[in-house]
Amino acid sequence: MKKIIAMCVSFLANASATAQETYSQTIDQQINDGFKNATDWFVEAIFAEIPITSQVGIPWVLVVLLLGASYFTIYFKGINFRNFWTSINIVRGKFDDLETSNTLEVSESVHTIEGDQPDTVRVEGKDGEVSHFQALTAALSATVGLGNVAGVAIALSIGGAGATFWMILVGLLGMASKFVECTLGVAYREIDSNGTVYGGPMYYLSKGLKEKGFTTLGKVLAVIFAIMCVGGSFGGGNMFQANQAFKLFEHVTGAENSFIYGKGWLFGVIMAIFVAIVIIGGIKKIAKVTDKIVPSMVVVYVLAVITVIAINYKVIPDAIYAIIDGAFSAEGITGGVVGVMIQGFRRAAFSNEAGIGSASIAHSAVKTKYAASEGLVALLEPFIDTVVICTMTALVLIITGQIQVGAEISDEQGVLLTASALESGISWFPYILSLAVILFAFSSMISWSYYGYQAWSYLFGRKKYVEYIYKTIFCICVIIGSAASLTAVTDFSDAMIFSMLVPNMIGLFLLAPRVAKELKKYKQAISNKKFI
């Protein structure tokens, strides 16, 4: 009798656990499927492909980004190459004396936000909240992450070693787009009486196009951008980052035997607490965190990669030959271009986000009187993010033989491939990679929270309770992202991030002459060593 009762109790317990698990999965699946059915049309429209061959196509949004980057490279006469060292010198502080005058001057780069006062005001000294270096690291923290680790592995698995060449080319061209949008971000920013800066595409679209006589168009494009930015901040800039960070942490701590296995919500709560502590302080607090995390983790990651490359130095020439040869083979051109841009950059919002407009929000908070100075700083982002970090990841993957061309892999598998490549050098390197990815995910989240809030405040106002509502929702999304794998939500948020390029690119093309004017003004200041 006791055995029968024990069997019944055991059966009911197992049945209850199974039912609970099934119920939980069903809710997740129901949410995912329902959301997918409601948003499929939008995702498909954004990622609709233009046929290249009978078997290969490229999303139209990527074509727009590439054409835009190429146009700005030509329009500004190769500024991404000609002014590279000037950009480095600005970050080094060589031209800081141009920012320290106490002379009152008419500034075209500051707009009042009180009532109907005129757009041009007299300002003293430099305005803004963060330094050039802090603005750079804040923007980099939103781009350096899974795209540099998993995205590269995915791209090479599709396009082979030759994909690396096209990845570098896209990074170099993207430098020009980043220069244009970040110059405009400073040129049309708004600064309130407390010194808080509000900037980004929302402002240069509405104000800049108003100057061009397109007032209604500017307002509409600004609202569209802001809506997409808010959605992207909750999804790709938050939930996806949290989910992938948890998956990797769970894996390196034992996978199914991990102490945190199946407890994504706990990881999410801890991550949300740290995120909340930082984002409550605004861009100044965010910049203080990112200017330490980003350089440290980039250096650690790059040193780990260099170590593995050095150990395998004999095969470096073969790897370089494979990249160059593969770039111009049929596999390299179709698989490379499409593989890098569709698979690699899609999962990290095109890795460096050049042309998307998001980075201009962080750069608009810089302390400067010359808008073009920050545009020049910003063009370093695609170089660091794509040309340096992504290329080094590609090299270590090629050298260690981790890539199997034609294999379809997920983001998690892409991270594990890079971890295996590093492990071939030193056994404990995967733990460094895990820490790097978690910190990159964390820094991406806090930067995207700033992007999202700036767009949110543009739509709903700048009251404190409005700010707290957004930040509360954002922290809740961290927990949801860690605990659930809602792929449809992530796909939709990716599409929202991509769609930001539509209003942004329209503004960049129309306002390019203003950028040229700002660049000329800054170059004159450097040349004359006096204030204009």
N, C-alpha and C positions, 0 to 999 in steps of 0.2 A: 504493500500500500504506500509506504514511504517513497519507494522508488518511483511509483506512478505519479505521486504528487510532485516529486522533484522533477520528473520529466515534464510534467505539465507546466510547472513554474518556469523551467528552462525554456520550454517552447514559447510560452507567452512573452518571456523577456526578449528572446531572439526575434519573435514576430514584431514586438513593439519597437525594437531597435531598427529592424528592417523597414517597418512602416514609417518610422520617423525619418530615416535616411531617404526613403523613396519620396516622402512628402516634401522634404527639404529640396531634393533634386527637382521634383515636379514644379515647385514654386519658382526656383531658379530658371528652369526650362520654360515655364509658362511666361515669365517676365521677358526672357530672352526672345522667345518666338513672337510674342505679342509686339514687342518693340521692333523686331525685325520686319514684321508685316507692315507696320506703320511707317517705317523709315527707309525701306528698301529702295523706293523710287528715288529718294534724294541721294543715297549712297551710290546707286547705279548711275545717276546723272552726273555726279561729280567725278566718278572714276570711269566714265564712258571712254572707250578707246578709239583712237584713230588708227585704222589698219596700216601697217607698214609692209607686211607680206601677208600671204594667205594664212599664216599661222601666228604671226606676231603683231601686236598692236601696242600703242603707247597712249596712256591717258592724256586727254586734251589739256588738263591742268599742268602737266609736266611740260608740255609744248609751250604753254604760255610763260611758265617760269624760265625756261631755257631761252626763248626768244627775247624775253624782257632782260635777262642777264646779259645776253649778247648785245642787245641794243644799247644798254647803259655802258657797257665796256667800250663800245665804239663812240658813243655820244661824249663820254668824258675822257676820250683819247687814252684808254688803257690805264685809268687811275688806279686800278687794282694792282698794277705793276709799278707804274711811275712813282707813286707816292707811298710805297710800302714802308720805306725807312722813315719817312715823315711820320707815319702812323705809330711806329715803334717809339720814335722820339717823343711824341705827344704822351704816350703811356708812361714813358720814363720821366716825364716832367720837364723836359728841356724847354718847353714853351709856356711853362706855368706863369712866367712874368707877364704874359699877355692877358692874364686873367686877374691880375691883382691891382689894377688901377682903381683909385678912389674917385676918378673923374666921372662926373655925371655925363651920361651920353644917351642918345636916342637909340633904343635897341629894337630891332625888328623881330627879335626872337622871343619876346615876352608879350603875352596877351593878358589883359586883366580879365577877371571873371565876375566882377561886381557890377550888376545892373547893365546899363547900356553905355558904359564908358567906352572911349575909343580904344581900338586894338593896340595902338602904339603908346607906350608909356616911357617915362624916364626912369632909369634904374641906376642904382649905385653898385659898383663892383660886379662880381659874378653872382649869378643866381643858380639855384639848384640844391640838391640834397646829398649827392654822392660824388666821389672823384671819378676821373676818367677810368682808372684801373678798376674801381668798384663797379662802375656801370658795365664795363667789359665782362667782369667775372659774373655779375648777376645775369647778364644775357647769355653768357656761355653755359651757366649752370642749367639753363632751360634746354640747351641743345646737346651738350655732351652727356651721353648716357647709353641707352640700349642700342641706339642707331650705330654707335661706334663699336659695339661689341657684337650683338646679335644680328643687326642689319647688314653688317659687312659680311658675316658668315653666310647669310641667306643669299646676298647678292653674288658672292663668289660661287656658291653651290649652283646657282642658275647660269651665270655667265662665264665661269671659269676665271683664271688669273687675269685675263684681259679686262675684266670688269673694273679692276683697280685703276686702269688708265682713264677710263671714262668718268670714274668717280672723282679723280683729281681734277679733270677738266671742268666738271660741273662745280666743284668747290672754288676753283679759280675764277670762273665767270660769276659765280654768286657773290663774290666780294663787291662787285660794282653795284648790284641790287641793294646789298646791305648798306653801302655808303649812302645811296640816295634816300632810302626810307628813314635811316637814322638821322641824317641831316635835317630832313623835314620834321622828324619827331621833336627836335629841339627848336626848330624855327617857329613852330606853331603851338608850342606848349603853353599851358596856363599855370600861373603861380598864385596861390591864394595869400591872404594876409598873414598866415602862419608860416609861409615859405614852403608849403606842400605843393609838389609839382604834379600836374595832370597832363599827360601827353600820349601820343601815339596816333595811329591812323585816323581814329575818330575825330581828332582835332585838325589834322592837316587836310583831311577830306572836306570837313565842313567849312573851315576857315579859308583854306587855300583855294578851293573851287568857288567859294563866294567871291574871292578877289578876281577870279577869272570870269565871273558873271554866271556861274552855274550854281546858284544858291540852293535850289531845290534838289538838284542832282547830288550835291555835296552832302546835304542833310540825309538823304535817303541812303547813300553809300555808307555814311558814317554809322547809321543805325544798323544796317545789315552787317557791317564789320563787327560792331559791338556785340550783337546777338551771337554771331558765330564764335567770337572770341570767348564769351562766357561759357558756351556749350563745350568748346574745345578745352577750356581750363578744367572743367569737371571730369571730362573723359580722358582724352589722351594725355593731358597735362597732370592728371591726378590718379584716377582709378587704374588706368593701365600701368602707370609707374609703380603704384603700390602693389598691384597684383604680381607683376614680374619680380619685384624685389622680394616679396614673400616666397614665391616659388623657388627662387635661387637659394634663399636662406634655408628654406625647408630641405632642399636637396643637399647642400653642403653639410648640414647638421644631422644627416642620416636618412634622408628621404622618409620612407614609411616608418623607420625606427626613430625619427627625430622627435625630440621632446615637444616640438611645436606642430607636429604633423596634424593636419586637419583643423588647426586653430588659427586660421587666417584672421579671424576677428580680433584675436589677442594681439597679433602682430600689428594689425591695423589700428587698434586703440593706442598702442605704444607710439607708433609712427604719428598718429593724429595729435597726440599730446605734444610731441616735439615740434610738429608743424605749427600747431597753434601758438606755442611759445614764441616762435620766430615771427610768424606773419602778423601777430597783433602789433608788433613794433613798426610795421610799415617798411618802406623801401630802405630806410637807413639800417634797420635791424637785419633785413634780408641781405643787404650788401655786406654788412660786417661778418655775416656767416659765410656767404659765398666767396668773399675774397680770401677766405682761409681754406674752405673745403675744396674749391675748384683747383687752385694751383697745386695744393698738396696731393689730391687724388690724381690729377693729370701727371704730375711728376712721378708718383709711385707707379701708376699704370705704365707710363712710358718706360721707366727704368726696368720694370718687369719684362716688358716686350723686348727692350734692347738686350737684356741679359740672354733671353732665349735666342734672339737673332745672332748675338755674339757667339754663343755656344755652337750654333750651326752656321758659322761664317762661311764655310766652304761652299755652301749651296746658295749663297746670296746671288752670285752672277746668274745661276740657273733660274732663280726666282724672278730676277729683273728681266731676263730674256723671255720668260713665260708671260710676264705682264705685257711687254711690248709686242711680242708675237701674237698673243691671244687677243690683243686689242683690235687688231686689224684683220683677224680671221672672221669667217662668217659667225662662228660661235661668239667671238668677242664683241662684234658690232651689235648683233641682235640680242644675245644673252647679256652682254655687258651693259649696254645702255638701258635696256628694259629692266634687266635684273637689278642694277644699282638703283635706278630711279623709282621703279615700282616697288620692289621688295625692300631694298635697303632703306631708302629715304621715307617711304610711306609709314613704316613703323615708328619713325622718330620725327615725323613732320618734316621730311626732307632733311633730316639731320641738322643742317645749319639754319633752316627756316628762312633763308634768303628769299625775299620777295613775298613772304607771307605777311610781314608787317609787325609781327609780335615783338621782335627785339627792339623796335623803335620805342616801345612803351618803357622799357627799362632804361634805354639810353637817354630818353627825354629828361630824366631826373638828374643828369650830370651838372656839375658846377662849371659852367662855361658861359662866356658872352658871345662865342662864335659857334654857330650851329655846325659849320663844316668841320670843326675840330673833332666833334664827336662822331660825325660821319666817317672820318678817316680812321678813328679808333675802331669803329664798328666793322670796317672791312677786314680787320684781322680775324674776326670770328670764324668765317668759313675756312680761312687758311688753317687756323688752329684745329678746328673741329673736324674738318674733312681732309684737307691736304696732309696734315700731320698725323692726327690720332687715327683716323680711319685707314690711312695708308699703312701705318705701322701695324695695325691689327691685321690688315690684309697680308702684309709680308710674313708675319709670324704664322698665319694660317697656311700660307703657301709653302713656306720653308719646312714646317713640321708635317706637311702632308695630310692635313685634317680635312681638306675639301674633296668632296666627291661630286663632280659636276653632274647635274641632272637630278640630284636628290632633292626632294621637297622637304624642307625642314621648318620648324616653328621657331618663334623667338626664343623660347626656352632651350630648344635644341641648339640654336645658334650660340647662345651664351655658353652652353656646355662644350661646344666645339672649341671655342676660344679658351675655355678653362683647361681643356685637354691639351691644347697647344702650349699653354703656359706650364702645365704640369710636366711636360716633357723636358723642360729646363730644370725646374726645381719643384719638388713634390708639394710644397706648401703654397705655391703661387696661386692655385685656385681660391684659397682663402682670401688672399689679397684682392683677387678679382671680385669675389663676393662682397667684400667690404666696399670696394670701389663702386660696384653697381648699386648697392643699397644707398650709399652716400650720393651718388649721381642721381638716383631716383628721388631722394629726399630734396636735393638742391633743385631738381627740376620742378618738384611740386611747389616749393616755396616761391620760386620765380613765376611759375604759371598762376599761382594764387594772386600775385601782384598784377599780372596781365589781366586776369579775369576780373579782379576788383576794379581796375581802372575802367574797363569796359562796362562793368556793372554800374559804377558811379556815373558814367556818362548817360546811361539809360534811366537810372532811378534817383539820381541826386547824390549829394555828398554828406548827408546827415550821418551821425555816428551809428544810429540804429540800422541804417541801410548797410553800412559797412559790416556791422556785426552779423547781420542776417546772411550776407554772402559768405563770410568767413566760417560761420557755423555750418552752413551747407557744405562748404568745401571740406571741412574736417570730417563730417559725416561720410562724405564720398570716399575719403581715405580708408575708412573702415569697411565700407561696402566693396571697394575695389580689392582690398586684401582678402575678403571673405568669399567673394563670388566671382565667377568667370563669365561675365555677361558679354560675350563676344559681339553681339549686335550693338550694344551700347558703345563699345570701343570703336567699332567700324563707323558708327554714326558720328562719333566725336572726331575721328580721323577726317571724315568727310567735311565736318564743320571747319576744322583747321585748314584743310585744303581750300575750302571755299572762301576763306579770308583773302586769298590772293586776288579774287575777282575785283572787289571794290578797291583793294590796295593798289593793284597794278594800274587801274584806270587813273588813280590819283598820282602815282609815280610818273606816268607818261606826261600828264598834263602839267605837273609841277616841276619837271626837270629843269626848266629855265631858272626857277627860283633857287634850285640847288646850285646851279652854275654860278649864280650871283653870290651866294653864300661862300662858295669855294674861292672865288676871286677875292672877296673881302678878307678872308682868312689868310690867303697867300700874301696879300698886300701887307697885312699886319705882321706876318712873319718876316717879310722882306724889309719892311721899314723899321721894325722893332719899336713901333709906337702905336698908339690907339687911334682908331679911325673915328 
